Amino acid sequence: MVETAVIGRLTWLAASVAGAVQETSRVRTLELDVPGWAGHRAGQHLDVRLTAEDGYQAQRSYSIGSAPGDGVALTIERLDDGEVSPYLVDEAREGDQVEVRGPIGGYFVWDGDEPEPVLLVAGGSGVVPLMAMARHRARIGSETPMRLVYSSRTWGDVIYRDELEPLGLDVVHTLTREQPSGWTGYSRRIDTELLSEVAWPASDSPRVYVCGSTRFVDAAADGLLELGYEADWIRTERFGATGS
């Protein structure tokens, strides 16, 4: 197990792009080669720093999408007014150099040795750290029940769409903006009513991880509390426009 990192003690490491996967029109996964990387826990994030030719530097935090032991993969959504994400999504090529610092965070993590069922609730690119947990579960052969409730705007916006089902977890999709012909899944935002139909019973005392925008996280957490979930079962991570 990697201990929680104290950011003041972390050093920047040179990393190179080893591969890339286009997940959606706006989302791309970069596989990084990071010599000296100490490993991470499922749910942690890291900082990425870019340095321009004139010396200008910009850095942002990104969740790690890969399972512990499977290297470092970042899945990044392009924000048009961002300083970092447009380069990483549209321009970075194999062999390009960046700097990384991490891993960071010890609260929003799942190590796989807890017996309680796990409920993952994701809004958009908030699925990334939850995917690390799902991949970790598959990698270690855990039989812990795990369910992902995933809200996306359209079917084309679903990140990791072809990989989710083979991981062996229950997946519940809801598409909030547009649904394909013949769609039989949910077609609304995640709320108490939807959660009452798909969440583990409160009697199971599940562990819950919710990640997305602040509004999304608040709505999901409030809905779970209404269903009788205890506040200390629910761990949340939020992102906003500054994560660009």
C-alpha positions as CSV (number, residue, x, y, z in Angstrom):
1,M,0.0,0.0,0.0
2,V,1.3,3.5,-0.9
3,E,1.0,5.8,2.0
4,T,-0.8,9.1,1.6
5,A,1.5,11.6,0.0
6,V,2.2,15.0,1.6
7,I,2.3,17.4,-1.3
8,G,5.1,19.5,0.3
9,R,7.4,16.5,0.3
10,L,6.7,15.4,-3.2
11,T,9.2,16.1,-6.0
12,W,8.5,16.6,-9.7
13,L,9.3,13.6,-11.9
14,A,10.0,13.6,-15.6
15,A,7.4,11.6,-17.5
16,S,7.0,10.8,-21.2
17,V,3.9,9.9,-23.1
18,A,4.0,6.2,-23.9
19,G,0.6,5.8,-25.6
20,A,-2.8,7.4,-26.1
21,V,-6.4,6.3,-26.4
22,Q,-9.2,8.6,-27.7
23,E,-12.1,7.8,-25.4
24,T,-14.6,10.3,-26.8
25,S,-14.5,13.4,-29.0
26,R,-13.4,15.5,-26.0
27,V,-11.7,12.9,-23.8
28,R,-8.3,11.2,-24.2
29,T,-6.3,8.8,-22.1
30,L,-2.6,9.2,-21.9
31,E,-0.3,6.4,-20.7
32,L,2.8,7.8,-19.1
33,D,6.2,6.3,-18.5
34,V,7.3,7.8,-15.1
35,P,10.8,6.5,-14.0
36,G,10.9,6.6,-10.2
37,W,7.1,6.4,-9.8
38,A,6.5,4.8,-6.3
39,G,3.0,3.5,-7.2
40,H,-0.5,4.7,-6.2
41,R,-3.8,3.7,-4.6
42,A,-7.0,3.5,-6.5
43,G,-8.7,6.9,-6.4
44,Q,-5.6,9.1,-6.0
45,H,-4.6,11.9,-8.4
46,L,-1.4,13.7,-9.4
47,D,-0.3,17.1,-10.7
48,V,0.9,17.6,-14.2
49,R,3.2,20.5,-15.1
50,L,3.9,21.9,-18.6
51,T,6.7,24.2,-19.4
52,A,6.7,26.4,-22.5
53,E,9.7,27.3,-24.5
54,D,9.7,30.8,-22.9
55,G,9.7,29.3,-19.4
56,Y,6.0,29.8,-18.7
57,Q,4.6,27.0,-16.5
58,A,1.1,25.7,-16.0
59,Q,0.0,22.9,-13.8
60,R,-3.3,21.0,-13.1
61,S,-4.4,18.0,-11.1
62,Y,-5.8,14.9,-12.8
63,S,-7.2,11.7,-11.4
64,I,-5.3,8.5,-12.1
65,G,-7.4,6.1,-14.1
66,S,-5.2,3.0,-14.0
67,A,-5.2,0.4,-11.3
68,P,-2.4,0.2,-8.8
69,G,0.4,-1.8,-10.4
70,D,-0.6,-1.0,-13.9
71,G,1.5,2.1,-14.5
72,V,0.1,5.6,-14.8
73,A,-2.8,6.5,-17.1
74,L,-4.6,9.8,-17.0
75,T,-7.9,10.3,-18.7
76,I,-8.4,14.0,-19.5
77,E,-11.4,16.0,-20.7
78,R,-10.6,19.0,-22.9
79,L,-11.8,22.3,-21.6
80,D,-11.7,24.9,-24.4
81,D,-10.4,27.7,-22.2
82,G,-7.9,25.5,-20.3
83,E,-4.2,26.0,-20.3
84,V,-3.3,22.3,-19.9
85,S,-6.1,20.0,-21.1
86,P,-6.2,21.2,-24.7
87,Y,-2.5,20.3,-25.2
88,L,-2.9,16.9,-23.4
89,V,-6.0,16.0,-25.4
90,D,-5.3,17.4,-28.8
91,E,-1.5,17.7,-29.2
92,A,0.5,15.4,-26.9
93,R,2.2,12.6,-28.9
94,E,4.3,9.6,-27.9
95,G,7.6,10.6,-26.6
96,D,6.5,14.1,-25.5
97,Q,7.7,15.2,-22.1
98,V,5.7,16.4,-19.1
99,E,6.4,16.6,-15.4
100,V,4.2,14.9,-12.7
101,R,4.0,15.1,-8.9
102,G,2.2,12.5,-6.8
103,P,0.4,10.4,-5.9
104,I,-1.8,12.7,-3.9
105,G,-4.8,12.0,-1.6
106,G,-5.6,9.3,0.9
107,Y,-9.3,9.9,1.6
108,F,-10.9,9.1,-1.7
109,V,-9.3,5.7,-2.1
110,W,-10.4,2.0,-2.2
111,D,-7.8,-0.6,-1.5
112,G,-9.9,-3.7,-2.1
113,D,-9.7,-5.2,1.4
114,E,-13.0,-4.0,2.7
115,P,-15.9,-6.5,2.8
116,E,-18.8,-4.0,2.3
117,P,-20.4,-3.6,-1.2
118,V,-19.2,-0.6,-3.1
119,L,-21.4,2.0,-4.8
120,L,-19.6,4.2,-7.4
121,V,-21.5,7.3,-8.6
122,A,-20.0,9.2,-11.5
123,G,-20.9,12.4,-13.4
124,G,-19.1,12.8,-16.7
125,S,-15.3,12.6,-16.3
126,G,-15.8,12.0,-12.6
127,V,-15.7,8.3,-13.6
128,V,-11.9,8.4,-13.9
129,P,-10.9,7.7,-10.3
130,L,-13.8,5.3,-10.0
131,M,-12.5,3.4,-13.0
132,A,-9.2,3.0,-11.2
133,M,-11.2,1.3,-8.4
134,A,-13.1,-1.0,-10.8
135,R,-9.9,-1.9,-12.6
136,H,-8.2,-2.6,-9.2
137,R,-11.1,-4.9,-8.2
138,A,-10.7,-6.9,-11.4
139,R,-6.9,-7.0,-11.2
140,I,-6.8,-8.4,-7.7
141,G,-9.7,-10.8,-8.3
142,S,-11.9,-9.3,-5.6
143,E,-15.5,-10.6,-5.3
144,T,-16.7,-7.5,-3.4
145,P,-20.0,-6.4,-5.0
146,M,-19.4,-3.2,-6.9
147,R,-22.0,-1.1,-8.8
148,L,-21.4,2.0,-11.0
149,V,-24.1,4.5,-11.5
150,Y,-22.9,6.7,-14.3
151,S,-24.5,9.9,-15.6
152,S,-23.5,11.2,-19.1
153,R,-25.0,13.7,-21.5
154,T,-25.1,11.3,-24.4
155,W,-24.1,7.8,-25.3
156,G,-21.2,9.2,-27.2
157,D,-20.0,10.9,-24.1
158,V,-19.6,7.7,-22.1
159,I,-16.0,7.3,-21.2
160,Y,-14.6,3.7,-21.1
161,R,-17.8,2.6,-22.7
162,D,-16.5,-0.7,-24.1
163,E,-14.4,-1.6,-21.1
164,L,-17.0,-1.2,-18.3
165,E,-19.1,-4.3,-18.7
166,P,-16.1,-6.7,-19.1
167,L,-14.7,-5.6,-15.7
168,G,-17.5,-7.6,-14.0
169,L,-19.2,-4.8,-12.1
170,D,-22.9,-3.8,-12.3
171,V,-23.3,-0.7,-14.5
172,V,-26.3,1.6,-14.6
173,H,-26.3,4.4,-17.2
174,T,-28.4,7.5,-17.3
175,L,-28.2,9.8,-20.3
176,T,-29.4,13.3,-19.5
177,R,-29.3,15.2,-22.8
178,E,-29.9,12.8,-25.7
179,Q,-30.6,9.1,-25.9
180,P,-30.1,6.7,-28.9
181,S,-32.9,5.0,-30.7
182,G,-34.3,2.1,-28.6
183,W,-32.7,3.4,-25.4
184,T,-34.1,1.5,-22.3
185,G,-31.9,3.0,-19.6
186,Y,-32.5,6.0,-17.5
187,S,-32.9,9.5,-19.1
188,R,-32.7,11.9,-16.2
189,R,-30.3,13.4,-13.7
190,I,-29.3,11.3,-10.7
191,D,-31.7,12.0,-7.9
192,T,-33.2,10.3,-4.9
193,E,-35.8,8.5,-6.9
194,L,-33.3,7.0,-9.3
195,L,-30.9,6.1,-6.5
196,S,-33.7,4.4,-4.6
197,E,-34.0,2.0,-7.6
198,V,-30.4,1.2,-8.2
199,A,-28.3,1.8,-5.0
200,W,-27.4,-0.9,-2.5
201,P,-29.9,-1.1,0.4
202,A,-28.8,1.0,3.4
203,S,-28.9,-2.1,5.5
204,D,-25.8,-3.4,3.6
205,S,-23.8,-0.4,5.0
206,P,-22.1,0.1,1.6
207,R,-19.0,2.2,0.9
208,V,-19.8,5.0,-1.5
209,Y,-17.6,7.1,-3.8
210,V,-19.1,10.0,-5.7
211,C,-17.2,12.1,-8.2
212,G,-18.3,14.9,-10.5
213,S,-19.2,18.5,-10.5
214,T,-20.1,20.2,-7.2
215,R,-23.8,20.3,-8.2
216,F,-23.7,16.6,-9.2
217,V,-22.0,15.5,-6.0
218,D,-24.3,17.5,-3.8
219,A,-27.4,16.0,-5.4
220,A,-26.1,12.4,-5.3
221,A,-24.9,12.7,-1.7
222,D,-28.2,14.3,-0.5
223,G,-30.2,11.6,-2.3
224,L,-28.2,8.9,-0.6
225,L,-28.7,10.5,2.8
226,E,-32.4,10.6,2.2
227,L,-32.3,6.9,1.6
228,G,-30.8,6.3,5.0
229,Y,-27.2,6.2,4.2
230,E,-24.8,7.3,6.9
231,A,-22.7,10.4,6.1
232,D,-19.5,8.6,7.0
233,W,-20.2,5.9,4.3
234,I,-20.0,8.6,1.6
235,R,-16.7,9.9,0.2
236,T,-16.8,12.6,-2.4
237,E,-14.5,14.3,-4.9
238,R,-15.5,17.4,-6.8
239,F,-14.1,19.1,-9.9
240,G,-14.7,22.4,-11.6
241,A,-13.5,24.6,-14.4
242,T,-10.2,25.2,-12.7
243,G,-9.2,21.6,-13.4
244,S,-8.3,22.5,-17.0
